[in-house]
């Protein structure tokens, strides 16, 4: 018996943003095309943020323009997510027709909110309202990530009730897609399952997913904990690359997509992907990682 899963979201943007050296624009475009060829239908591809703070994403417009040819030939093009953290980023994203979904990280940590977007809670909430209005008017989708949903290392108030209250406010604002983010990768499998269960009861009418960071050895257990708690939307990145450069600690990568697929298939879940199709893209992922590490070492020497 197979069970269908709602969505797998591949996250090369998150995978790339913490790498030390700039990935060539043409390499990014080619990689995104390979993902589409491999069957990925939901891709967190680009972000529209200050190149001063995230230089890896300085070429997002060029990447999207280069990808436009591949998207234009498809009868049902994939969902392309572009991350923004302010109104300027929103304007840039909406200027590109290939960006179908705007993503925004809404932090429940005051420290992380300042580090990531330099905003107060009130400013961040006003931006969410603006994003909801603008995406609705432009017929684009919106996903809001609740950053630090599973706790944080900054000695700030945290609890499931804070996450639930945030989700309730997002629903009231009109947001219909929310992802719970373990921004610093500290959640245990039990914490993942417990939090998801605690807040999912109030998520009616909202697509609720998880964006987990984890070291490889703990990834499968976290995926299963979320799935068994009812989650049907998973963000991940091939090879487990990624991590937030503003978290203030050693980067912990994304949940590896290959582990997500293997783990869910072991439970009879049909993901729409198979490991044979993932193989060539995994090899390309490793080549990009190795090339970046080599270039960084050469710069040091």
VEXDREN-2710 file (C-alpha; in Angstrom, 1 decimal):
% VEXDREN-2710
k/r/px/py/pz
1/UNK/0.0/0.0/0.0
2/UNK/1.3/3.4/-0.9
3/UNK/0.4/6.7/0.7
4/UNK/0.7/10.0/-1.2
5/UNK/2.7/12.8/0.3
6/UNK/1.6/16.4/-0.2
7/UNK/4.9/18.1/-1.1
8/UNK/8.7/17.7/-1.1
9/UNK/10.4/21.1/-1.5
10/UNK/14.0/21.0/-2.7
11/UNK/16.0/23.9/-1.3
12/UNK/19.2/24.7/-3.3
13/UNK/18.9/28.3/-2.2
14/UNK/19.3/27.3/1.4
15/UNK/22.0/24.8/0.4
16/UNK/24.1/27.4/-1.4
17/UNK/23.8/30.6/0.7
18/UNK/26.3/29.5/3.4
19/UNK/29.0/28.4/0.9
20/UNK/32.1/30.5/1.1
21/UNK/32.7/31.1/-2.6
22/UNK/30.4/32.4/-5.3
23/UNK/28.8/29.6/-7.5
24/UNK/28.8/30.7/-11.1
25/UNK/25.4/31.8/-12.3
26/UNK/25.4/29.4/-15.2
27/UNK/26.1/26.5/-12.8
28/UNK/23.1/27.5/-10.7
29/UNK/20.9/27.7/-13.8
30/UNK/22.1/24.3/-15.0
31/UNK/21.6/22.8/-11.6
32/UNK/18.0/24.1/-11.3
33/UNK/17.2/22.7/-14.7
34/UNK/18.6/19.3/-13.6
35/UNK/16.3/19.4/-10.6
36/UNK/13.3/20.0/-12.8
37/UNK/14.4/17.2/-15.2
38/UNK/14.6/14.9/-12.2
39/UNK/11.0/15.5/-11.3
40/UNK/11.1/18.2/-8.6
41/UNK/8.0/20.2/-8.7
42/UNK/8.6/22.6/-5.8
43/UNK/12.0/24.4/-5.6
44/UNK/13.2/27.0/-3.1
45/UNK/15.5/28.5/-5.7
46/UNK/16.5/32.1/-5.0
47/UNK/16.4/34.9/-2.5
48/UNK/16.1/38.7/-3.0
49/UNK/18.2/40.0/-0.2
50/UNK/21.1/42.4/0.2
51/UNK/24.2/41.1/-1.6
52/UNK/26.2/42.7/1.2
53/UNK/24.8/40.2/3.6
54/UNK/24.2/37.2/1.4
55/UNK/26.6/37.6/-1.6
56/UNK/25.8/34.1/-2.9
57/UNK/22.3/35.4/-3.9
58/UNK/23.4/38.5/-5.6
59/UNK/22.6/37.0/-9.0
60/UNK/19.0/35.9/-8.3
61/UNK/17.5/37.9/-11.2
62/UNK/20.1/36.5/-13.6
63/UNK/19.4/33.0/-12.4
64/UNK/15.7/33.4/-12.9
65/UNK/16.1/35.0/-16.4
66/UNK/18.4/32.1/-17.3
67/UNK/15.8/29.6/-16.1
68/UNK/12.9/31.2/-17.9
69/UNK/13.6/29.3/-21.1
70/UNK/13.3/26.0/-19.4
71/UNK/10.1/27.0/-17.6
72/UNK/8.5/28.5/-20.7
73/UNK/8.5/25.2/-22.5
74/UNK/6.7/23.3/-19.7
75/UNK/2.9/22.8/-19.7
76/UNK/2.9/22.8/-15.9
77/UNK/6.0/24.7/-14.7
78/UNK/7.2/23.9/-11.1
79/UNK/6.6/26.1/-8.1
80/UNK/9.6/28.4/-7.7
81/UNK/10.0/30.0/-4.3
82/UNK/11.9/33.3/-3.8
83/UNK/12.8/34.4/-0.3
84/UNK/12.4/38.0/0.8
85/UNK/13.0/39.8/4.0
86/UNK/11.7/43.3/3.2
87/UNK/9.6/45.3/0.7
88/UNK/12.5/45.9/-1.6
89/UNK/13.0/42.2/-1.9
90/UNK/9.3/41.8/-2.5
91/UNK/9.4/44.2/-5.4
92/UNK/12.3/42.4/-7.0
93/UNK/10.6/39.0/-6.7
94/UNK/7.3/40.2/-8.1
95/UNK/9.1/41.7/-11.1
96/UNK/10.0/38.1/-12.2
97/UNK/7.1/36.0/-13.5
98/UNK/8.9/32.8/-12.9
99/UNK/8.8/33.3/-9.1
100/UNK/5.5/31.7/-8.3
101/UNK/5.8/31.8/-4.5
102/UNK/7.2/34.4/-2.1
103/UNK/8.8/33.0/1.1
104/UNK/9.3/35.0/4.3
105/UNK/11.1/33.9/7.5
106/UNK/9.1/35.2/10.4
107/UNK/11.2/34.8/13.6
108/UNK/9.7/34.3/17.0
109/UNK/13.2/35.1/18.4
110/UNK/14.0/38.8/18.8
111/UNK/17.7/38.2/18.6
112/UNK/17.5/36.2/15.4
113/UNK/15.0/38.7/13.9
114/UNK/17.4/41.5/14.3
115/UNK/20.3/39.4/13.0
116/UNK/18.4/38.2/10.0
117/UNK/16.3/41.2/9.0
118/UNK/17.0/44.0/11.5
119/UNK/13.3/44.3/12.4
120/UNK/11.2/44.6/15.5
121/UNK/8.3/42.3/16.0
122/UNK/5.8/45.0/15.0
123/UNK/7.8/45.8/11.8
124/UNK/8.0/42.1/10.9
125/UNK/4.2/41.7/11.4
126/UNK/3.5/44.7/9.2
127/UNK/5.6/43.2/6.5
128/UNK/3.7/39.9/6.7
129/UNK/0.4/41.8/6.1
130/UNK/2.0/43.6/3.2
131/UNK/3.3/40.4/1.7
132/UNK/-0.1/38.8/2.0
133/UNK/-1.8/41.7/0.3
134/UNK/0.8/42.0/-2.4
135/UNK/1.0/38.3/-3.3
136/UNK/-2.8/38.0/-3.4
137/UNK/-3.0/41.0/-5.7
138/UNK/-0.3/39.6/-8.0
139/UNK/-1.8/36.1/-7.9
140/UNK/1.4/34.6/-6.4
141/UNK/1.5/32.3/-3.4
142/UNK/3.0/33.0/0.0
143/UNK/4.8/30.7/2.5
144/UNK/5.8/32.0/5.9
145/UNK/8.5/30.1/7.8
146/UNK/8.2/30.3/11.6
147/UNK/11.9/30.6/12.4
148/UNK/13.2/29.2/15.7
149/UNK/9.9/27.2/16.0
150/UNK/11.6/24.4/17.8
151/UNK/13.5/26.5/20.3
152/UNK/16.6/28.6/20.2
153/UNK/20.0/29.0/22.0
154/UNK/19.6/32.7/22.9
155/UNK/18.0/32.3/26.3
156/UNK/14.7/33.9/25.2
157/UNK/11.1/32.9/26.1
158/UNK/10.0/30.0/24.0
159/UNK/7.3/27.3/24.1
160/UNK/4.7/25.5/21.9
161/UNK/2.1/28.1/23.0
162/UNK/4.2/30.9/21.4
163/UNK/4.4/28.9/18.1
164/UNK/0.7/28.2/18.3
165/UNK/-0.2/31.8/18.9
166/UNK/2.1/32.8/15.9
167/UNK/0.3/30.3/13.7
168/UNK/-3.1/31.6/14.8
169/UNK/-2.0/35.2/14.0
170/UNK/-0.7/34.1/10.5
171/UNK/-4.0/32.4/9.8
172/UNK/-6.0/35.5/10.9
173/UNK/-3.8/37.5/8.5
174/UNK/-4.7/35.2/5.6
175/UNK/-1.5/33.2/5.3
176/UNK/-2.4/29.7/4.1
177/UNK/1.0/28.0/4.0
178/UNK/3.3/27.9/7.0
179/UNK/6.5/25.9/7.6
180/UNK/7.9/25.3/11.1
181/UNK/11.7/25.9/10.9
182/UNK/14.3/24.3/13.2
183/UNK/16.7/27.2/12.3
184/UNK/19.7/26.1/14.3
185/UNK/19.1/22.3/14.0
186/UNK/18.8/21.6/17.7
187/UNK/15.5/19.8/17.8
188/UNK/15.3/16.1/18.8
189/UNK/13.0/13.8/17.0
190/UNK/10.7/13.8/20.0
191/UNK/10.6/17.6/20.0
192/UNK/9.8/17.6/16.3
193/UNK/6.8/15.3/16.7
194/UNK/5.6/16.9/19.9
195/UNK/5.6/20.4/18.6
196/UNK/4.0/19.5/15.3
197/UNK/1.2/17.7/17.1
198/UNK/0.8/20.6/19.6
199/UNK/0.2/23.2/16.9
200/UNK/-1.3/21.2/14.0
201/UNK/-4.7/21.1/15.8
202/UNK/-5.0/24.8/15.2
203/UNK/-3.8/24.7/11.6
204/UNK/-7.1/23.9/10.0
205/UNK/-7.2/25.5/6.5
206/UNK/-3.4/26.0/6.6
207/UNK/-0.8/23.8/4.9
208/UNK/1.6/23.1/7.6
209/UNK/5.1/21.8/6.9
210/UNK/8.6/21.5/8.4
211/UNK/11.9/23.0/7.4
212/UNK/14.4/21.0/9.5
213/UNK/18.1/21.3/9.8
214/UNK/20.0/18.2/11.0
215/UNK/23.2/16.3/10.9
216/UNK/22.9/13.3/8.7
217/UNK/22.9/10.8/11.5
218/UNK/19.8/12.2/13.1
219/UNK/17.8/13.1/9.9
220/UNK/15.7/10.0/9.4
221/UNK/14.3/10.0/12.9
222/UNK/13.3/13.6/12.6
223/UNK/11.6/12.9/9.3
224/UNK/9.6/10.0/10.7
225/UNK/8.7/12.0/13.8
226/UNK/7.2/14.8/11.7
227/UNK/5.5/12.3/9.3
228/UNK/3.9/10.3/12.1
229/UNK/2.7/13.6/13.7
230/UNK/0.8/14.3/10.5
231/UNK/3.3/16.4/8.5
232/UNK/2.9/16.1/4.7
233/UNK/5.2/18.9/3.6
234/UNK/9.0/18.6/3.9
235/UNK/11.8/21.0/3.0
236/UNK/15.1/19.4/2.3
237/UNK/18.3/19.7/0.2
238/UNK/20.3/17.1/-1.7
239/UNK/23.5/16.2/0.1
240/UNK/22.3/17.9/3.3
241/UNK/23.9/21.2/2.3
242/UNK/22.9/24.5/3.9
243/UNK/22.2/26.1/7.1
244/UNK/21.4/29.7/8.1
245/UNK/24.4/32.0/8.1
246/UNK/22.7/34.3/10.6
247/UNK/22.1/31.8/13.3
248/UNK/25.4/32.6/15.0
249/UNK/26.7/29.1/15.4
250/UNK/28.3/26.4/13.3
251/UNK/26.1/25.7/10.3
252/UNK/23.9/22.6/10.5
253/UNK/22.8/21.5/7.1
254/UNK/19.3/20.9/5.8
255/UNK/17.7/17.4/6.0
256/UNK/19.2/15.5/3.1
257/UNK/16.6/14.9/0.4
258/UNK/17.9/11.4/-0.3
259/UNK/17.3/10.5/3.3
260/UNK/13.8/12.0/3.2
261/UNK/12.9/9.9/0.1
262/UNK/14.4/6.7/1.5
263/UNK/12.8/7.2/4.9
264/UNK/9.3/7.9/3.5
265/UNK/9.5/5.1/0.9
266/UNK/10.3/2.7/3.7
267/UNK/6.9/3.6/5.1
268/UNK/5.1/3.1/1.7
269/UNK/4.9/6.8/1.0
270/UNK/5.0/7.7/-2.7
271/UNK/7.1/10.8/-3.1
272/UNK/7.1/11.0/-6.9
273/UNK/10.9/10.6/-6.9
274/UNK/13.2/7.7/-6.9
275/UNK/16.9/7.3/-5.9
276/UNK/17.9/6.4/-9.5
277/UNK/16.7/9.7/-10.7
278/UNK/18.3/11.5/-7.8
279/UNK/21.7/9.9/-8.5
280/UNK/23.0/12.2/-11.2
281/UNK/21.8/15.3/-9.4
282/UNK/23.4/14.1/-6.2
283/UNK/26.7/13.7/-8.1
284/UNK/26.4/17.3/-9.4
285/UNK/25.6/18.5/-5.9
286/UNK/28.8/16.9/-4.6
287/UNK/30.8/18.4/-7.5
288/UNK/29.6/21.9/-6.7
289/UNK/30.4/21.4/-3.0
290/UNK/33.9/20.1/-3.8
291/UNK/34.6/22.9/-6.3
292/UNK/33.5/25.5/-3.8
293/UNK/35.7/24.0/-1.0
294/UNK/38.7/23.9/-3.4
295/UNK/38.2/27.5/-4.5
296/UNK/37.9/28.6/-0.9
297/UNK/41.1/26.7/0.1
298/UNK/43.0/28.3/-2.9
299/UNK/41.9/31.8/-1.8
300/UNK/43.3/31.1/1.7
301/UNK/46.6/29.8/0.4
END
